[in-house]
Amino acid sequence: MLYRTITDLIGNTPLLEIDSAVHGIDNVNLFAKLEYYNPFGSVKDRVVWGILKDDIQTIKQNDQKIVEMSSGNTAKALQGIASAHGIAFKTITNRIKVPEVKDILNIMGTEIQELPGKSDCHDPNDPNDPLVYVHEEIRKHPGKVYFTSQYSNKKNIDAHYRTTGEELLNDVDRIDFFFGGVGTSGSTRGTAMRIQKRDTELKTVGVVASKGGYIPGIRNRDEVLEVGLFDPSFYTEILEVKPEEAVHGEIELIQRSGVMCGPTSGATYEAVKAYFQKHPAKKPVNVVFIVCDRMEWYASYIAKYRPDLLGLDKPVCAAEKLTEYDILDVEELSPQEAKKKLTEGALLIDSRSHVSFKSIHVEGSLNIPEETLFEWLENDVKFCPDKPIIFVCPFGRRSKRAAAMMKRTGYEAYSLRGGILAWQDEGLPIHNHL
């Protein structure tokens, strides 16, 4: 079939029924929407074209640059469409964690402004929040920036309502359950809203990474609350999946069904199995899940959890093996309790970015960003074994993970409840450059 423009290839992706011998779930007919058939390889192609198509000629005529905060699939689609129309594109992000993704964007010609803040926990004292830089770009170049704003743009939802949802209704005569990973939440909300017009009893299940976990393409339990389009009341249930479970599901789909999917799709597949293990279907049901992108972009991520597949011996970093129980086991200290321990010789480690630390920190604390800390522990860098260690982050969530990691390796470790902001609110001594 002949196509005249690359955007004509977006949508109308195949729907594949997964053999019951593979998934092993009684009374479930499982269908995978293969979004990696889109021209730039992901479900985000629909969103990007849905946002741009009405304005693309105006953007070009006004010589505007498209700007977005994307670390992956949205950036690929934006660059591909922008290039096809002779338009410049720039992504501003602090979330590019998979090297292959950055390589692909560079090959495509993307202008990448990569910020130093690596933490997934928003820090109000961190001037490296990508949105700050987007607004600065708009201020410096009035009338020359087109910000697609994927996390709050209602066209994100509408694109899936009009295309993905409509296609599924044409392919399946009744849909009982719809599962999808939650990144911006546009794909799950838009698709499910359209299906519900016909199948009013539809149950929609969102999938996120476990607390503190990282699965490319979706948010973890804490992060998702910061997404502008996210509405928890929309979902029948929201399930958490650990990174290692996501890779297990991905490998099962690749090796047993030939579905060349990425880890987000593996997470969603694992969530389907977990859901019906907890809620067995008493009669046959039709279940659809989104296969959002391809495997090839995530080889290094897979290698972290299944090094054997690549002939590697390196084990998974101990930080990535943390369980929810490890984190719950961490004792949280109030600012006053932490202050007392510090007078008794405890060490205070601030796990925020260097820029955030420079802006505001507790006097006498040591700055070791979380990613550096985990790298040191993985390489057996020793800390003073006879000193208790207290970790501090913006709000006290990420510091529990760091403390759990230290406890797991044999140290006496605590987390500062409420983080740096709680310490400041108590009026305790603080170094402030703001």
N, C-alpha and C positions, 0 to 999 in steps of 0.2 A: 504494500500500500504506500502510495506517495504522499508525503507531507511537505508543506511549503515553509512552515516556521517551526522552530523547536518547541514553542509553547503549545502547538497542536498535539504534541505527544503527551501532555499532562492529563492525567485522569484515565478513566476506563481501564483500570488495572484489573488483573485476573483475581478470581476468588478460587482458592484451592481447598478442597475437602481433605483434611488430615485423616489418614487411615486410623480407625479405632484401635488397630493392633499396635500403633505407635503411642497414642496418648493413653490408652487403657482405661478410659472413663466410661462407666456404664451409662447407657441411655443418653449419651451426648453425641450429637453430630457436630463436629468441630470444623469451622471454616476459617481459613487464613486469607485476609485481604493483602495481597502482595504489592505493597506500595513501592518497593524497590524497582518496580518496572517503570516508574516515572523517569523522565530523561536525566535528571540530576541525582537520581537514585534514592529518593526518600518521599515520605508523606508531606514534607514541607514544601515540595514543589507546588502543591495545590494552594497552600496558604499564600506563598509569595506571589503567585500569579493572580490570586484573588485580590490581594492588596494593590498590586501594581497596574493591572490591566486597564483600568479606567483612566489612569493618570500617566501612563508610560510615554505617550507622545508629548504631553505637556512638560514632563520631566526633561525629556530630550531637548525640546524647543527652548526651555529656560536654562539649559546647560547646568542642571542641578546634579549634585552627587547624592546617591542613595546611601544612607547610613543606618546601621542596625547594631544591636548588641547581641551577637551570635557567635557561638564557639563551634558550630558544626553545620548541620544540615540546612538550616535557614540561610546561612552565609553562602553555602554552595549554590543553592537555588538562586539567591539574589545575584551572585556573581555571574552565573550562567545566563540568566535573563538580561542582566545589565549589559554584559558583553555582547549579546546578540543584537542589542539595540544601540550600541555605541555609547553607553552611559557608564560613568565611574561609580565604583562601590567601595565602601570602607566599613569594616567591622571593628567595633570597640569592645573589648572583652577581657575578662580576667578568668575565664573558665576553659581555655583550651588545654585539656589535660591529656589528650591522646595525640601523639606526635604525627601519626598518619594523616589526621584531619588537617593539621596545620600545613603539612606537606602538600596536600591536595589544594588547599586554598592558595598557597603560594604558586603552585603550578598554574592555577586558573587565573592568576594575576591579581589576587585580592590585596588591597591595602589593609594591613592588619595593625591596629594599635592595641598592643597587648599590655595590659596593666599589671603592676606587680602584685596587687592583692589577690592571693590565691584562695583565701578562705571562702567557703560557701555560706558562711554566716554573715549577714549584712552588719557592718559596723558603722554607726552614724558618725564616728570620728575619723573614718577613712576617706580622704579626699579622692581615693582611686575608685570609688563607685563608678561603674561605666556610665550611668545616666548623667552624672555630673559632667563627664567629658562630652557626651552627646549634646547637652545644652550649651556647653562652651563652643562646640563646633557650629551650632546654629547661630549663636551670638556673634561669632567671628566672621561668619559668612552669611549674612542676612539674605534670604530669598534664594540661596544656592544649595540648601540642604533639604533632602526629602527623607524624613525619618519614618521608617515603616512601623516601628513600635509594636513588634509582634506580641509582646506580653500583655498589651492592653487594647489592641486594635480589634474591634468587633468584626471586622472583615475576616479575621482568622476563623471565627466560629462560622460565619456565613459561608465561607468557601467550602467547608465540609458539609454544611447543611445542603447546599445546592449540588454538590458533586458526590462525595463519598457516600453520604447517606442515601442519595437517590440511586446510585449504582447498586448498593446492597439490596435495596427494595426490589430492584429489577431482577436480582440474581437468586434471592431466597424468598420463598413464599411466606415464611413466618420466622421472625427472629425473636428468640426468648431472652437471650443474654448478649450483651456487647461489652467486650473487655478492651481497654486501651491504656497505654502508658501516659502519665500526666507530666507534660513538660510545660507548655503554655496553657494546656487544657483545651485548646481550640478543637483538636481532632475528636476527642471524646464527646465534648459538649455538642458541637455542631452535628456530628454524625448521629448521635443518639437522639437529639431533638427531632431530626427528620424521620428517623425510624419510629419514634413514638407517635407520630401523626397517624401511622397505620397500626403499629403493634403497641397498643396503649399499655400493656402489661410488661413492657420491656424492662429488664433489670440491667443497669449500667454499672460496671465495676471499674474503678480507676486503679492504676498500679503505680506505686512510687517506690523509690529505693528505701531501704531500712534507715533508721536514724543514724546519721553520720556516715552513711554509705554513699558510694558514687557509682552510678550506672549511666553511661553516656546517653544523653537524649531525654532523660527524665529527671525530675527533682526528687530529693529525699523528703522525709516526713516533715522536717522543719522548713526547708526551703520553699515547699509548695505553697505555704501560707503567704509568701511574699508575692505570688504571681497575681497580677491584676485581674485576669479572666477567671481565676479559680473560684469555684463555688462549691464547698464541701457538701452542701445540702442537695446538690444535683445528683449525687451518686448514691446508688443502693448501698455500696460498700467501697471502701478504699483499702487495698491490700498492700502490705509492704513485702518487698523481696530483697534478699541479700545479694550483693554482687556475685558471690560464688554460685548462688542458685540461678541467677540470670545466665551465667556462662554455661552452666549445666543444661539449662533448657535450650539455649542457642545451639549447643553442640548436638543435642538430641534431634532437633529439627533439621540441622544440616546433614547429619550422618544417617538419619533414618527416613527423612522425607525429601531430601534434596532441596530444602528451603534455605537459601543462602542468606540467612538473616543476621542482624546485629544483636548485641546484648539486650537492648531494650525489648526487642521482640521475644528473646528468650525469657526475660523477666515476665512478660505478659502471659506467655505460654505456661510458665510455672505457676503463675497466679490462677490461671484457669484450673489447673490440676489441684492446687491447694483448696480452691473454693469448693469444688465438687467432692473433694475428700471430706470436707467439713459439712457440706450440704448436699448429700447424694440426691441425684435426680430420680424421682419416683416414676417418671414417665419420660418418653423421648423428648429432648429439647434441642433446638438449634442455637448454637453458640458461635459468634463471630469475634475474631480478634484481629488487631492491626499488626501486620508485619511492616514496620515503619522504614527500615533501611537495610543495607547490605553488610555482610560480614567483613569484607576485605579491608575496610577502613579501621578495623579494631584489632588487628593481629597482636599488637603489643599489649592491649588490654586483656585479650584472651590468654596471652602468655603468662600474665601475672597469676592466673588461677589454674591454668592447665599447661604448665611449661612442658609437660611430657609430649604434648601434641606437636611441639616444635623442636623436639629433641633437646630440651633444656633441662637442667637439674635445679635451677634456682627456685626455692620455695616461695610461696606467697609471703609478702611482708607480714610480720606478726600483727601490725596495726590493722590490716585488712581482715584478720581472723577474729577480731573483737566481736563478741556477741552482745545482745541487748542486756543479758545478765551481768556481763563484765561491767557495762556502763552503769547499770542500776546499783551495782555493788560499791560504787565510789561514794565516799562520804563527802558531803558538801559542808563547807565551813562558812559561817556568817562572816561579814567583814571584821567584826570585833574578835571572833574566834581566830580568824586568820592572823590578825594583828598580834594576838597573844602568842601564837605559835612562832611568828617571825621574831619576836623578842627572845624566844627560847632557842633561836638558831635555825629555823626552817628556811628553805630556799624558795623564793617566789619566782616562777617562770611565766612570762607573758607570751602566749602563743599566737598573738596577732601579727599582722604584717609589720615590717620595719617602719613603714610610713605612719601607720596608726600608733605604734609605740612611741615614735618621735613626737607625735602630736600631744599625747597624753599617756602617762603611765605612773605606776606606784614607785615612789622613790626606793632605790635599792633593788628593784626587780631586774631579772635577766631576760632579754628578749631572744627567744628561739621560736620562730614561726613553726606552725604545726608540721608542715611538710618537711622542714629541715629536721625537726625532732624525730620524726618517724624514720627518716633516712639514717640519722645517727644511731638510733636504737637497732635498726636492721643491720647496721655494720658494727654493732657491739661497742659503740662509744660509751665509756663509763661515766657515771655521775658519782658524786660523793655518796657512798652507801649509807653513812650514818646520819644523814640529814633528811628530815621529812621534806617533801616537795609539794608546794601548793601551785596549782595552775590557774591562770586567769585569762579570760577571753572577753569579748564584748558583753555578753549577757549570761555566761555561765553554762552554755550548752556544749560548745566545742571543747571547753576545758575539761569536762567530764570524760570525754573520749581520750584526751591526752593523759589524764590521770589514770584511766583504766589501763592504758598501754603501759604506763610506768609500773602500776601494780602487778600487771601480768609478768613483767620482767624482774619482779622481786623488790621493788622500792616501796617505801611508805609514801603514798601520794594522795592528795586531796584536790578538790575543785572549789574555787571561790564562788559561793552562791550569788547569783545576780551579776557576776562579772565586774569589770572595771567601773561600770555605771553605778552598781550598788555601793562599791567602795567610795566613789565620789559623793554619792547621796548621803553617806554617813558622815561626810565632812572630814574624812581621814586624810592624812598628808598625801599630796599628789603633785606630780610634776606636769605642768600644763603649758603647752606652747601655742594653744589655740588663740 
